[in-house]
Amino acid sequence: VLFFLYIPVRMFRVLSWSNCHSTIWPRLLWILWVWLSPCSSVHQHSHPHSIKILGDITLGGLFPVHARGPAGVPCGEIKKEKGIHRMEAMLYALDQINSDPELLPNITLGARILDTCSRDTYALEQSLTFVQALIQKDTSDIRCSNGEQPIIRKPERVVGVIGASGSSVSIMVANVLRLFEIPQISYASTAPELSDNNRYDFFSRVVPPDSYQAQAMVDIVKALGWNYVSTLASEGNYGESGVDAFVQISREAGGLCIAQSLKIPREPKLGEFDKIIKRLMETPNARGVIIFAHEDDIKQVLEAARKSNLTGHFKFVGSDSWGAKSSPILDQEDVAEGAVTILPKRASIEGFDQYFTTRSLENNRRNIWFAEFWEDDFRCKLTRPGIKIDPEKKKCTGEERISRDSHYEQEGKVQFVIDAVYAMAHALHNMHQDLCPGATGVCDKMDPVEGRLLLSYIHSVNFNGSAGTAVLFNENGDAPGRYDIFQYQMTNTTNPGYRVIGQWTNNLRLSVEEMQWTGGSRQMPDSVCSLPCRSGERKKMVKGVPCCWHCELCDGYQFQADEFNCEMCPFDMRPSPNRTACRPTPIIKLEWHSPWAMIPLFLAILGILATLSVIITFIRFNDTPIVRAAGRELSYVLLTGIFLIYLITFLMIAEPGTVVCAFRRLLLGLGMCITYSAMLTKTNRIYRIFEQGKKSVTPPKFISPTSQLMITFILISVQVVGVFIWFGVMPPHTIVDYEEQRPPNPDLARGILKCDMSDLSLICCLSYSIVLMVTCTVYAVKSRGVPETFNEAKPIGFTMYTTCIVWLAFVPIFFGTAQSTEKVRCFVITGIHYILKYIHIFNCNAIS
């Protein structure tokens, strides 16, 4: 009842934030009720499991002297490094402070040190010792058996607590100590949860929180070039909060994905670790494993990896629980090779080494657990009254001596215990100077010591600690993050070990060139979901997993615009060989040395020579009766047209330009127009003469040579006028056709330099000649009945029949065939040659 009368206000204050710890408070209140009841006076005045050091000011101490016991037993076997060594470090620090004339002069620090047995509930019960002096209890009704009032010793007042070790223990104890405003400084608890200044405002620590450690591990993973890792945590506050901090920081930083987050149960079943390895192998690309786990769990994970023949597959990044310890990797060195671990920066304290190695059963009686440590360390048994010694164990002589090399492994952990004690001492020293200036010993203003005021002095301390590094706290009571980065390397089979490869103090300094991996390899292992895409490939992201993607080639005429997109090259360009940019498409034209040009040129030259030979023959025999009878005027016109048709071959092959294109337009249709105009005039003249002869003997009009030439030139002028109108509407110019030779393979793409003459314009240019040809053919058909002695009519008719057949075949083939320009040009020229060959042969026949 008195308890509830004493702290109702404080209870109300904390219940507002304690909803998340609703399971703690019923247990806490029950323990407090039992401890504070009059029936429990034996617990208040006798402490069989604590160390009492007298002093003017008393500090509390919480250490895991023993391991967690089996079911039903609170404590198990003794813990040397984490328990005895750390506790002795506090005793050593107290001795140093009490002997220092500059620090707390004329004031002696005492201590009440308790064993937490590595169990949070047991530590909570033990820590109630620290709050007894703060509670006033009515003992007027208590009487001894003889009826007299008992003599009750007033418990010492604890002004501050050093500890605890485990985060879960510190959290449980901090919930009690804050109610009574007792500051607490931990030397090993690193859970990020304890940085919450609203819930754990009286908690401080000389080690950095796991949030710093998690940030350092994120920086390490990124420095290794990994972006896809798994996490593995021991169930409990340390492992789960550490992984949560790592995941949160990696998510905020970006560029890092978590493949799987697995937990190791508190009480793992048989085969549990084999299942964990199988789960990790479900994402085999995530070779990096971030592990926040206890030593025993780490060892069993390595054993399971070995059993699964995965030695060297996983690359572990371990937290400070792994650190530079040899116990987690004992007999599993090859599996652990290349593991990167992190540990708060620390140093071996030579003064403590000398102190601890000189401890013995005779000079260390204040440590009530030292005898048990002695028996465990030297594997002997001390003689005790009434207890028989096991004959299989040797008897302790008391002459044994602690050897640093064979029995003692400090691992630098005592540094933080010493710094925690000194931080409390410096805060008390500064407080004494402000409240008791010039006073000797503790003055009235510090009796009792006000907890909240002492807390403010703790947060203000700044001094060089036992390792020479600064000891200070931020607004949350956390120490700055200073870490050493280790890698377990097996440089040879006889000298494996941890090697410092970097440091982290708010930013990472990592010597990547000093790192070694499986088999001494210097090549950095991959831990990525997807390998980088090659040049010309874009990333197609996997939905929901930003570090995973599929690589897709930018195909066709696409190039890689950026990491995630492909875009089409401009029409006049094609992608580069690696498809990271576009390059101009080569421009080609019909070359003179091309086989497609040489064959038509050869035929054209033969045609020109044949035509010239006929012209020369006609000129030589110009006045002979045969030439005159053949119609020498129209024959010269006809031969001129044939010559122009052969000449156009050279223009079709010449490099396109404005002048060349203009002559192509003019001469392409003009040669045929001249030829067919002369042929039409001839056939028309023959038809009219024989038709008129059937009716009368009077000759028809316009059959004289002059009239024939006038008719021919009129027919030719229509073609010439049409071409010049075309010039006016669309002046001749060149274009580059990129569409005609644009195959699926862009390496074969070519732009073709040519005159701006479409297939349709080409046919339109020849359409007038086709009309003349058809008309001529009609008159040739009508003239087929002329006397056989008339040599001219029938060869002309045959020539026109074959010409029509060739043209009927040429036009649909020309429009329906998807050939290259070179072949089309050749096809056009070759077709023309076939036509003109018949014209030439049969015309010459007719002339002869």
C-alpha angles and dihedrals in degrees: 000000000000089000092056091046090053103051110023092119093050092046091052090049095055098038088072090069100028098082089103089055097045091133092057099056101061089051091044094050092047092052091046091050093051094046095046097046116106089241089067098061090121089067092049098055107029125054111183091172101048141077118233120203114180119228146139090259121029125214124196123228131199119191134163093238089160133034123244110286128229122269110310094011118092098203134040135179122341119269113219108186101031094034118027097027094050093044091050087051089061091049089048091050091050090052091050094048094046090051094047111099092198100051115065094340114206090008122105122206117219130186146211107203121192135189115237093190087217090280123116097210093049090047090052091054092047094047092061085080087074094060101045095094090055094060121075111213129190109236097166092111094053115101134177122236090267091053096254125125113262121246104240118191113225109241117240118261113243111211097185141001130228109210166316120218107205118057093228090054092048091050092052094047094043090060089062100038094052090058089062095035095242111156117231128200117191124203098197113014108114105166111137089223090073090064089074101111092192095058101029102030094147093050123098133163139198092213122074117254122253089254087072090043090050090050090051091050091049089052090049093051091050092047088055090054094244122144103166119058141149126229128220123191137178109238109258140064098298099049099036096044091046092053091043090054091048092050093046094049093045090050092051093046093048128206094078126094131193112226095188137352111207131181130212109220120238089241105029117202125228110288093015094124092049088056090050091054090049090051091051090052090058084081101037094171089064094080093155113087120191106207128195100173144128121265096257092049092050091052093051092047089055091047092051091050090053092049089053091053091244098129107150095011099097121057110203128210105195132197127229091281085072096034112137097327122139097202097074093053099038108140089358099079096126091053091048094047110128094018112151114214136181132217134173109261109266144155139211112260107224094195091056091046090058092044096050098043089055094054116116140165090266102049099036105055092130089073103077091192096049094092090055089049090049092054092048095044097048096031092233138118127242120222113249128177112266094006121108119219118238105249090220091061124068121238119255111242098192089233094095116116129210111246118204093209100048105026110019129070110173096174088191092276094122088065091076093047091053091046091051092053092046091049089056090046093050091049091051090045093053091044091051092051091052099041101031107032110182093358122133113228126345113340128208093264089062096044100114104017110231107233099211092050091048089051091057090052091049091055089050099053119114119172140133110270132217092283094047094255123122118267113208140133134227125222090282093051093253126139119233117270112257117161139171116218115219134187124198105230131181099202088167136354094259102046112040118154150124118300126195107239101167151340136239123209106156086315134043126254107185127173099214092175090064094055122107130191137191111336092006092292117163094201112110111242119232125242102172132127093223131016117240114276118250123245111291094026125109127210117248103195123225108238112255095006109083093186095055126076145151120238115232122189117236096237134193113008094341126118132196105266094178141334094294107026141064121201134190118258116240114274094257094049140064132204120273118249092266091041094231094119142006126259131194116274111243114253117222137181136186106285124212091234093053116114087230088061101036095060095052090043091053092050091045092052091050090049092048091050092049091047093048091049090055091046091050090048091051092048091048092051095031096133098040118114093244094056092043091048090052091058101256095197095058090038090060089048090049093049089049091055091048090050092051091050091056091044094056088068090073092050091050091055098040118100108275116253137145094273094042091048091050093052090045090057092046102042100034093073098022097068093052091041091055092046096047093041090057092044092048092049090050095049091044091051092050092047094049094046094053094040092050090047090060090058105035144342092250110109117238121253127264098026096120118108091251092052091047091053091048092052091047094050091048090054091047093048091062089062093045094049090048092052093050091049086053089052090054096047096043117012114216116264141149129256136187111235109208095168100064096063102033104122124175089264105072092201088071095049117121136177114226119217109216144142118278094258117128123205089255093051089049092056091044089053089054096038095090090052089050090053090051090047093051092047091049089050091052091054090045089056091048091049095052092101097063118123115284091237089067100092100189106059103059099047089049090051093049091048092053093047093054091043091056091049091052092048093047088055096041101053100056092040091051094052097037101048118088096208130148117269092252092058092043092053090048090048091051094048093044090050091051090050091053091052095046093045090063092043092050097044097047094039090054087047089053092046091050 
